């Protein structure tokens, strides 16, 4: 078997390897994608919203004169942790990390040797915890419509009230909560008409409109109306079953 190979540069950060194998009765061309270190450090779009914005410069440095190390919230690393992207903080077992905030129940944000980033809570032991903060849980209000029955359900989420979720994340959340896959997500526009959500752009428009509506504390200003996927009769209703 004879082998002929060409290397084609795709962008400078990665490359494609094109190899052609020739035999008596066949010709086989195979295409390989070779991932570089640059590619590895990129964060998939679907994960970016799950990662918090991380401070570039901390407000108080542990090296500054007058910094009270004993009074500062801090943790001790139980294991080594290697950051998988630029938002995370690497450390070694035994390192003392000064806390800046609690991102959610699974992640802290802290600083170590002039570096700032987030890290999983399970990798550290808390020496002095952060001051008790207001409950970070917010609630997504859903109106569920099925035939002639409508009900209201509030779903707890660890997301900021100003965040814009991805359409697929919303679908997975609601399907899990209602234990149904044959559903559609909708919202009411300013005229009171139900609008079906089909994409990330639709969700962004819903959130933008919702910011101008009155809302309760810890409840997202926009509301979801959950219907059966094959039920189009709701879009011709002249009077909503539940007023929002």
Residue pairs with C-beta under 8 A, 6 or more apart in sequence:
1 21
1 22
1 23
2 21
2 22
3 19
3 20
3 21
3 22
4 19
4 20
4 22
5 17
5 18
5 19
5 20
6 18
6 19
7 15
7 16
7 17
7 18
8 15
8 16
8 17
8 18
9 15
9 16
10 16
13 36
13 38
13 39
14 33
14 34
14 35
14 36
14 38
14 39
15 34
15 36
16 31
16 32
16 33
16 34
17 31
17 32
17 33
17 34
18 29
18 30
18 31
18 32
19 29
19 30
19 32
20 27
20 28
20 29
20 30
21 27
21 28
21 29
21 30
22 28
41 85
41 86
43 51
43 85
43 87
46 166
46 168
46 169
49 163
49 164
49 165
49 166
49 169
51 85
51 87
51 118
52 87
52 103
52 107
52 109
52 118
54 87
54 109
54 116
54 117
54 118
55 100
55 109
55 116
56 116
57 116
58 100
58 111
58 116
60 67
61 67
61 111
61 114
62 69
62 72
62 98
62 111
63 114
71 128
72 98
72 99
72 128
73 98
73 99
73 128
73 129
73 130
73 131
74 96
74 97
74 98
74 99
74 110
74 127
74 128
75 96
75 97
75 99
75 108
75 110
75 124
75 125
75 126
75 127
76 94
76 95
76 96
76 97
76 124
76 125
76 127
77 91
77 92
77 93
77 94
77 95
77 96
77 97
77 123
77 124
78 93
78 123
78 124
78 125
79 93
79 123
80 91
80 92
80 93
81 88
81 89
81 90
81 91
81 119
81 120
81 123
82 90
83 89
83 90
83 117
86 117
87 117
87 118
88 117
88 118
88 119
89 97
89 110
89 111
89 112
89 115
89 116
89 117
89 118
89 119
90 115
90 117
91 97
91 112
91 119
91 123
95 112
96 112
96 127
97 108
97 110
97 111
97 112
97 119
97 124
98 110
98 111
98 112
99 108
99 109
99 110
99 129
99 130
100 109
100 110
100 111
100 116
101 108
101 109
101 130
102 108
102 109
102 130
102 133
102 136
103 109
103 118
104 136
104 158
105 121
105 158
106 120
106 121
106 122
107 118
107 119
107 120
107 121
108 118
108 119
108 120
108 121
108 124
109 116
109 117
109 118
109 119
110 116
110 117
110 118
110 119
135 218
136 158
137 156
137 157
137 158
137 218
138 156
138 157
138 158
138 159
138 160
138 161
138 218
138 219
138 220
139 154
139 155
139 156
139 157
139 218
139 219
139 220
140 154
140 155
140 156
140 157
140 173
140 219
140 220
140 224
141 152
141 153
141 154
141 155
141 219
141 220
141 223
141 224
142 152
142 153
142 154
142 155
142 174
142 177
142 223
142 224
142 225
142 226
143 150
143 151
143 152
143 223
143 224
143 225
143 226
143 241
143 242
143 244
144 150
144 151
144 152
144 153
144 178
144 226
145 225
145 226
145 227
145 231
145 234
145 241
146 227
146 228
150 241
150 242
152 242
153 177
153 178
154 219
155 173
155 174
155 177
157 173
159 165
161 215
161 218
161 220
161 221
162 211
164 203
164 204
164 207
165 203
166 200
166 203
167 185
167 197
167 198
167 199
167 200
167 202
167 203
170 185
170 197
170 203
170 224
171 183
171 185
174 183
174 185
174 224
174 226
175 181
175 183
178 226
182 228
182 229
182 230
183 226
183 227
183 228
183 229
184 196
184 197
184 226
184 227
184 228
184 229
184 231
185 196
185 197
185 224
185 225
185 226
186 194
186 195
186 196
186 197
186 224
186 225
186 226
186 227
186 234
187 194
187 195
187 197
187 206
187 209
187 210
187 222
187 223
187 224
187 225
188 194
188 195
188 223
188 225
188 240
188 244
189 195
189 209
190 209
192 240
193 235
194 225
194 227
194 234
194 235
194 237
194 240
195 202
195 206
196 202
196 235
197 203
197 206
206 222
207 222
209 222
210 220
210 221
210 222
210 223
211 221
213 221
213 222
214 221
215 221
223 244
225 234
227 234
